[in-house]
Amino acid sequence: MKPIANYILLLSIILWMAACKVPSISNKQESLNLPANYTPIQDTMNMVKIPWRQYFSDANLIALIDTALQNNQELNIILQEIEMSKNEILQRKGEYKPFVNLKAGAGPDRAAKYTWDGFSEEDLKANPDKGPKYIGDFMVGAYFSWELDVWKKLRNATKSAAIKYSAAVEGKNFIVTNIIAEIAASYYELMALDNQLDIIQQNILLQSNVLKVIKQQKEAAKVTQLAVNRFEAQLLNTQNLRYQINQQIIETENKIRFLTGKYTPTITRNSAKFSSIPMDDMQTGIPSQLLVNRPDIRQAELNIAAAKLDVQVAKANFYPSFSIQAGLGFQAFNPFYLVRPASILYNLAGDMVAPLVNKNAITATYYNANAQQIQAIYIYEQTILTAYTEVLNQIAKADNFKASYEMKSKEVDILLQSVAISNNLFNSARADYMEVLLTQREALESKMELIEIRMKQLSSKVNIYRALGGGWG
């Protein structure tokens, strides 16, 4: 018999080793090959160190941002996801600690008459002096179970949950950055629309006065009805622009209301200061600072760390699991016997379970965990590339629109002078009405474009701050 026992033992070891075999997987390491600078001449100072309350110094804008950070629905949804992540840590911690449960039960227990148990029950009823009159099953006790975390599967799962919680916090910070940027950009857009509306009102007044002059000249037979019609059509076109701007103002105000989580807040602003909002020099720092400042990059980095631990957890499923079960309590067929020492029951057992046949489920889980790890690395690299590209675009945008604003300002000045000159020439019959029309139209379009360029310039101020990862601290 001894050789047979040895063979059985050897076979068991071979089967156990086969059960613990882990499939091979491919690996990938994240790449951090960032350029040294954004531009050849680079300032190592980073303006994201400036608090957003100082960076956006407008008191009305600060009040809107404060309201949004308290009431924004997207942000509140993220905060609840963070709470769920925190609860998952608590759940994971409990999995590798012992479980102790209390159990109590009571119920009748009657066997069929024509069985040995039934015969004994009938005999007991016929001769009650031989035993208790009440037949049943009663028990109360405590049961203990504990899975030994030999391969750190449960502890790694807890660490992964903790890292995912930190990643969720970084996701919240990224949302905060975007909310601040969106409100600031919409606020500046609203100020720009107010200024455009003011320009339109001024032009309506100017064109109305010119139209009166043209009508007087038509009565004096100096111009034809065609001139009157052209000037009147231009006035109507300018008046129509007013309604378009009003609609854009309403939509922009509603966008800010949506971001602040309020239905009817008054969007207070001082649009007269739109052109005098300071445009400080952009201090972008160096690209490697993105890894520290951008919350979405840090979130992606934490997701990699969590994914790596998830791979270890999935890998541990191929190894045998060890557990201990124990119980201590009382059990008797009569409730009055439960307190007697003879009714004490206890048990103690240890288990070792290892997968042997049909490991498709745990193999698929292992492959998926590894694929998610590789995916997390690609997302991390993509996030870094996106952040770097955003900064480059905003630097170029700030530089180009600064130069564009200066050029357009000169154009506006020249066209405003041309409007006065064309009016004087027309009144002295040295220019026809078409020159006046074209000059007025070009001046209006140029002033509207100047406001748009200023808005884009301020937008670059907002977006470069966001792209560098500022605003959440």
C-alpha positions, 0 to 999 in steps of 0.5 A: 500500500505504501507505493500506492500512497507515494504515487497518490502523493506524487500525483497530487503534487503534480496536479497542484503545480499544474493548477498553479501555473500562470499564463504568460502575458505581455508587458508595457512600460510608460514613456515619459520622454517630454521635451525640455522646454515649450519654446527656445526661450523658456521661463522656468517660473510657473504661473499656476502657483498663483491662486485662482482668486489672485489670477482672476482678480474680478470680484464678480467673477470670483463670486460666480466661481465660488457659487459654482464650486458649491452648487455645480452638479457635475462636481457634486456627482464626482464628490459622490463617486469619491465617497463610493471609492472611500467605501470600497476601501472599507469593504476591501479592508474587511475582506482580509480580516476574520469574520465572526457570525452569530447563529441561532435556529429552532424548528420541529424535526419529525421523521417519516414513520416507516424509517428508523428515525421515525420508528424511534420517534414513535417508540419515544411517544409510546414510552415517554419516560425513556426521553424528552417529550418534545422533539425538535432541533435547537441551536445557538453559536458563533462561527468564525471564518478567515481566509489567510492572505498568503499571496497578498491578494486581499491586501493588494485589492485594498491598496488598489482601492485606496489608489483608485480613491486618490485617482478619484480625488485627482479627477475631482481636481481636474473638474474644478480646474475646468469649471473655473476655466469655463466660467471665466471664459464665459464671463469674458465672452459675456463682457465682450458681447456687452461691448459689441452690443454697445458698439452696435447701439452707437452705430445705429445712432450714427447711421440714423443721423446719416440717414436723416442727412441723406433724406434731406439731400434727396429732398434737395435733389442732391442724391437719388432714392437709391442712396436713401435705400442703401443707407436705410438697408445698412441701418436695418442690417445693423439693427438686426445685429442687435438681436443676434447679440442679444440672443448670444448674451442670453445663451451665455448667461444661461451657460454660466447659470448652468455651471453655477447650478442656479436657475436665476442668478444675476450675472453681475459684470462691469463690461466697461473694464473689458478692454483694460483687463490686464494681460500678464506675461505667460510664465509657463514653466517647463513641460515636466511640471505638468506631471505635478500640476495637471490633476488629470495626469496624476489621475492617469498615473494613479490608475496605472498603479492601481491597474498593476495591483489588479494584475497581481490580484488576478494572478493570485487566483491561480494559487491555492487559497487557505482558509480556517473555519471554526464554530462554538455553540450549543445544540439539542433537541430540547430547548431546555437542554441547550444550557447543559455542558453535554449540548456543547458543539465545536468544530475546527477545519482548515481548507486549501482550494486550488483551481484544477480544471476549467480555469477559463474564468480566472484566466480571462480575468487575468488577461483583462487585468493585464489589458486594462493595465496596458490601456491605463499606460496608453491613456497616461501617455495620451494625457501627457501628450494632450496636456503638452499640446494644449500648452503649446497651442495656448502659448501660440494663441496668446502670442498671435492674438496679442499681435493681432489685437495691436494690429486691429487697434491700428486698423480701427483707429484708421477706419474711425478717421476714415468715417469722419473724412468720408462724411466731410467729403460727402457733405462737400460733394467730393465723395459719393455715398458708396464711399461713406457706406463702405467706410462705415461698414468696414469701421463697424466690422473692424470694431466688432472684430477687435472685441472678438480678438480681445475676447480670444486673448482673454480666453488664452489667458484662461486656457493656458492657466487651465492647460498648465493645471492651475485652479484646483488648489 
